[in-house]
Amino acid sequence: MNIWLAIGLTVVGCYAVKLAGLLVPAGVIERPLVRRLAALLPVALLAALTAQQAFADGRALVLDARAAGLAAAAVALLLRAPFLLVVAAAVLVTAGVRALGG
């Protein structure tokens, strides 16, 4: 029963956040600072999620095959490779490092 209560509270919370976003006056959204924050916030959150997934293992920082794959993806991005090639480079490097025992 506790799981269903948690799911129900999560549903209500998500709906409330969505509704609050719709109720914000247009004048607030048009401010330059708000527009800039709205543009930069998804990038910051994605970067934080990527760093946490690539370099964390529970409570410790680690450098393993995931970090090598992330580095390969960064190099591919710097070379302006298409997105699928970036993903393929990350996958291949990660799999290669893991196959070599890293």
MARZA-773656 format. One record per residue (C-alpha): x, y, z; residue number from 0; residue in one letter. Coordinates in Angstrom, 3 decimals, padded with zeros to 6 digits. Layout:
<pts>
<pt><east>X</east><north>Y</north><up>Z</up><mifi>NUM</mifi><fimi>A</fimi></pt>
...
</pts>
This chain:
<pts>
<pt><east>000.000</east><north>000.000</north><up>000.000</up><mifi>0</mifi><fimi>M</fimi></pt>
<pt><east>002.904</east><north>002.384</north><up>000.698</up><mifi>1</mifi><fimi>N</fimi></pt>
<pt><east>004.113</east><north>002.079</north><up>-002.891</up><mifi>2</mifi><fimi>I</fimi></pt>
<pt><east>000.726</east><north>003.125</north><up>-004.262</up><mifi>3</mifi><fimi>W</fimi></pt>
<pt><east>000.646</east><north>006.045</north><up>-001.855</up><mifi>4</mifi><fimi>L</fimi></pt>
<pt><east>004.079</east><north>007.152</north><up>-003.081</up><mifi>5</mifi><fimi>A</fimi></pt>
<pt><east>002.974</east><north>006.799</north><up>-006.709</up><mifi>6</mifi><fimi>I</fimi></pt>
<pt><east>-000.189</east><north>008.784</north><up>-006.027</up><mifi>7</mifi><fimi>G</fimi></pt>
<pt><east>001.718</east><north>011.572</north><up>-004.263</up><mifi>8</mifi><fimi>L</fimi></pt>
<pt><east>004.212</east><north>011.692</north><up>-007.115</up><mifi>9</mifi><fimi>T</fimi></pt>
<pt><east>001.405</east><north>011.995</north><up>-009.667</up><mifi>10</mifi><fimi>V</fimi></pt>
<pt><east>-000.266</east><north>014.789</north><up>-007.709</up><mifi>11</mifi><fimi>V</fimi></pt>
<pt><east>003.066</east><north>016.568</north><up>-007.222</up><mifi>12</mifi><fimi>G</fimi></pt>
<pt><east>003.951</east><north>016.393</north><up>-010.915</up><mifi>13</mifi><fimi>C</fimi></pt>
<pt><east>000.522</east><north>017.705</north><up>-011.884</up><mifi>14</mifi><fimi>Y</fimi></pt>
<pt><east>000.814</east><north>020.544</north><up>-009.356</up><mifi>15</mifi><fimi>A</fimi></pt>
<pt><east>004.217</east><north>021.587</north><up>-010.737</up><mifi>16</mifi><fimi>V</fimi></pt>
<pt><east>002.867</east><north>021.510</north><up>-014.282</up><mifi>17</mifi><fimi>K</fimi></pt>
<pt><east>-000.182</east><north>023.550</north><up>-013.254</up><mifi>18</mifi><fimi>L</fimi></pt>
<pt><east>002.001</east><north>026.072</north><up>-011.413</up><mifi>19</mifi><fimi>A</fimi></pt>
<pt><east>004.030</east><north>026.550</north><up>-014.591</up><mifi>20</mifi><fimi>G</fimi></pt>
<pt><east>000.873</east><north>027.320</north><up>-016.550</up><mifi>21</mifi><fimi>L</fimi></pt>
<pt><east>-000.303</east><north>029.837</north><up>-013.965</up><mifi>22</mifi><fimi>L</fimi></pt>
<pt><east>002.845</east><north>031.995</north><up>-014.138</up><mifi>23</mifi><fimi>V</fimi></pt>
<pt><east>001.944</east><north>035.410</north><up>-015.597</up><mifi>24</mifi><fimi>P</fimi></pt>
<pt><east>003.284</east><north>036.166</north><up>-019.082</up><mifi>25</mifi><fimi>A</fimi></pt>
<pt><east>005.103</east><north>039.254</north><up>-017.784</up><mifi>26</mifi><fimi>G</fimi></pt>
<pt><east>007.323</east><north>037.094</north><up>-015.589</up><mifi>27</mifi><fimi>V</fimi></pt>
<pt><east>008.233</east><north>034.762</north><up>-018.437</up><mifi>28</mifi><fimi>I</fimi></pt>
<pt><east>009.188</east><north>037.651</north><up>-020.737</up><mifi>29</mifi><fimi>E</fimi></pt>
<pt><east>011.904</east><north>038.981</north><up>-018.415</up><mifi>30</mifi><fimi>R</fimi></pt>
<pt><east>015.427</east><north>038.573</north><up>-019.867</up><mifi>31</mifi><fimi>P</fimi></pt>
<pt><east>016.801</east><north>036.904</north><up>-016.732</up><mifi>32</mifi><fimi>L</fimi></pt>
<pt><east>014.009</east><north>034.325</north><up>-016.672</up><mifi>33</mifi><fimi>V</fimi></pt>
<pt><east>014.471</east><north>033.585</north><up>-020.382</up><mifi>34</mifi><fimi>R</fimi></pt>
<pt><east>018.220</east><north>033.124</north><up>-019.902</up><mifi>35</mifi><fimi>R</fimi></pt>
<pt><east>017.728</east><north>030.837</north><up>-016.911</up><mifi>36</mifi><fimi>L</fimi></pt>
<pt><east>015.128</east><north>028.806</north><up>-018.789</up><mifi>37</mifi><fimi>A</fimi></pt>
<pt><east>017.575</east><north>028.358</north><up>-021.665</up><mifi>38</mifi><fimi>A</fimi></pt>
<pt><east>020.560</east><north>027.392</north><up>-019.490</up><mifi>39</mifi><fimi>L</fimi></pt>
<pt><east>018.901</east><north>025.249</north><up>-016.824</up><mifi>40</mifi><fimi>L</fimi></pt>
<pt><east>018.362</east><north>022.122</north><up>-018.990</up><mifi>41</mifi><fimi>P</fimi></pt>
<pt><east>022.014</east><north>022.212</north><up>-020.092</up><mifi>42</mifi><fimi>V</fimi></pt>
<pt><east>023.218</east><north>022.455</north><up>-016.486</up><mifi>43</mifi><fimi>A</fimi></pt>
<pt><east>020.955</east><north>019.629</north><up>-015.346</up><mifi>44</mifi><fimi>L</fimi></pt>
<pt><east>022.053</east><north>017.389</north><up>-018.220</up><mifi>45</mifi><fimi>L</fimi></pt>
<pt><east>025.714</east><north>018.107</north><up>-017.484</up><mifi>46</mifi><fimi>A</fimi></pt>
<pt><east>025.227</east><north>017.269</north><up>-013.805</up><mifi>47</mifi><fimi>A</fimi></pt>
<pt><east>023.403</east><north>014.044</north><up>-014.642</up><mifi>48</mifi><fimi>L</fimi></pt>
<pt><east>026.106</east><north>013.040</north><up>-017.121</up><mifi>49</mifi><fimi>T</fimi></pt>
<pt><east>028.877</east><north>013.724</north><up>-014.607</up><mifi>50</mifi><fimi>A</fimi></pt>
<pt><east>027.078</east><north>011.796</north><up>-011.883</up><mifi>51</mifi><fimi>Q</fimi></pt>
<pt><east>026.470</east><north>008.800</north><up>-014.144</up><mifi>52</mifi><fimi>Q</fimi></pt>
<pt><east>029.980</east><north>008.789</north><up>-015.604</up><mifi>53</mifi><fimi>A</fimi></pt>
<pt><east>032.101</east><north>009.382</north><up>-012.528</up><mifi>54</mifi><fimi>F</fimi></pt>
<pt><east>030.112</east><north>008.123</north><up>-009.522</up><mifi>55</mifi><fimi>A</fimi></pt>
<pt><east>029.736</east><north>004.655</north><up>-008.116</up><mifi>56</mifi><fimi>D</fimi></pt>
<pt><east>027.613</east><north>004.861</north><up>-005.004</up><mifi>57</mifi><fimi>G</fimi></pt>
<pt><east>029.461</east><north>007.274</north><up>-002.741</up><mifi>58</mifi><fimi>R</fimi></pt>
<pt><east>032.861</east><north>007.200</north><up>-004.448</up><mifi>59</mifi><fimi>A</fimi></pt>
<pt><east>034.289</east><north>008.848</north><up>-007.547</up><mifi>60</mifi><fimi>L</fimi></pt>
<pt><east>035.694</east><north>006.420</north><up>-010.100</up><mifi>61</mifi><fimi>V</fimi></pt>
<pt><east>037.482</east><north>006.621</north><up>-013.417</up><mifi>62</mifi><fimi>L</fimi></pt>
<pt><east>036.583</east><north>003.567</north><up>-015.454</up><mifi>63</mifi><fimi>D</fimi></pt>
<pt><east>035.354</east><north>002.638</north><up>-018.926</up><mifi>64</mifi><fimi>A</fimi></pt>
<pt><east>032.463</east><north>005.101</north><up>-018.680</up><mifi>65</mifi><fimi>R</fimi></pt>
<pt><east>034.893</east><north>008.005</north><up>-018.357</up><mifi>66</mifi><fimi>A</fimi></pt>
<pt><east>036.804</east><north>006.783</north><up>-021.416</up><mifi>67</mifi><fimi>A</fimi></pt>
<pt><east>033.558</east><north>006.590</north><up>-023.397</up><mifi>68</mifi><fimi>G</fimi></pt>
<pt><east>032.603</east><north>010.093</north><up>-022.292</up><mifi>69</mifi><fimi>L</fimi></pt>
<pt><east>036.014</east><north>011.372</north><up>-023.372</up><mifi>70</mifi><fimi>A</fimi></pt>
<pt><east>035.587</east><north>009.713</north><up>-026.778</up><mifi>71</mifi><fimi>A</fimi></pt>
<pt><east>032.180</east><north>011.350</north><up>-027.162</up><mifi>72</mifi><fimi>A</fimi></pt>
<pt><east>033.659</east><north>014.730</north><up>-026.247</up><mifi>73</mifi><fimi>A</fimi></pt>
<pt><east>036.380</east><north>014.341</north><up>-028.884</up><mifi>74</mifi><fimi>V</fimi></pt>
<pt><east>033.792</east><north>013.351</north><up>-031.485</up><mifi>75</mifi><fimi>A</fimi></pt>
<pt><east>031.733</east><north>016.406</north><up>-030.564</up><mifi>76</mifi><fimi>L</fimi></pt>
<pt><east>034.781</east><north>018.654</north><up>-030.893</up><mifi>77</mifi><fimi>L</fimi></pt>
<pt><east>035.325</east><north>017.213</north><up>-034.372</up><mifi>78</mifi><fimi>L</fimi></pt>
<pt><east>031.684</east><north>018.088</north><up>-035.151</up><mifi>79</mifi><fimi>R</fimi></pt>
<pt><east>030.677</east><north>014.491</north><up>-035.807</up><mifi>80</mifi><fimi>A</fimi></pt>
<pt><east>026.992</east><north>013.630</north><up>-036.312</up><mifi>81</mifi><fimi>P</fimi></pt>
<pt><east>025.110</east><north>012.588</north><up>-033.179</up><mifi>82</mifi><fimi>F</fimi></pt>
<pt><east>024.923</east><north>008.887</north><up>-034.083</up><mifi>83</mifi><fimi>L</fimi></pt>
<pt><east>028.676</east><north>008.826</north><up>-034.654</up><mifi>84</mifi><fimi>L</fimi></pt>
<pt><east>029.219</east><north>010.465</north><up>-031.254</up><mifi>85</mifi><fimi>V</fimi></pt>
<pt><east>027.112</east><north>007.788</north><up>-029.575</up><mifi>86</mifi><fimi>V</fimi></pt>
<pt><east>028.829</east><north>005.020</north><up>-031.550</up><mifi>87</mifi><fimi>A</fimi></pt>
<pt><east>032.271</east><north>006.313</north><up>-030.571</up><mifi>88</mifi><fimi>A</fimi></pt>
<pt><east>031.295</east><north>006.383</north><up>-026.897</up><mifi>89</mifi><fimi>A</fimi></pt>
<pt><east>029.843</east><north>002.875</north><up>-027.050</up><mifi>90</mifi><fimi>V</fimi></pt>
<pt><east>032.812</east><north>001.392</north><up>-028.892</up><mifi>91</mifi><fimi>L</fimi></pt>
<pt><east>035.425</east><north>002.969</north><up>-026.633</up><mifi>92</mifi><fimi>V</fimi></pt>
<pt><east>033.531</east><north>001.971</north><up>-023.481</up><mifi>93</mifi><fimi>T</fimi></pt>
<pt><east>033.107</east><north>-001.605</north><up>-024.720</up><mifi>94</mifi><fimi>A</fimi></pt>
<pt><east>036.770</east><north>-001.742</north><up>-025.778</up><mifi>95</mifi><fimi>G</fimi></pt>
<pt><east>038.052</east><north>-000.569</north><up>-022.416</up><mifi>96</mifi><fimi>V</fimi></pt>
<pt><east>035.772</east><north>-003.014</north><up>-020.595</up><mifi>97</mifi><fimi>R</fimi></pt>
<pt><east>036.922</east><north>-005.844</north><up>-022.882</up><mifi>98</mifi><fimi>A</fimi></pt>
<pt><east>040.530</east><north>-005.029</north><up>-022.043</up><mifi>99</mifi><fimi>L</fimi></pt>
<pt><east>039.725</east><north>-005.363</north><up>-018.369</up><mifi>100</mifi><fimi>G</fimi></pt>
<pt><east>039.192</east><north>-001.742</north><up>-017.397</up><mifi>101</mifi><fimi>G</fimi></pt>
</pts>
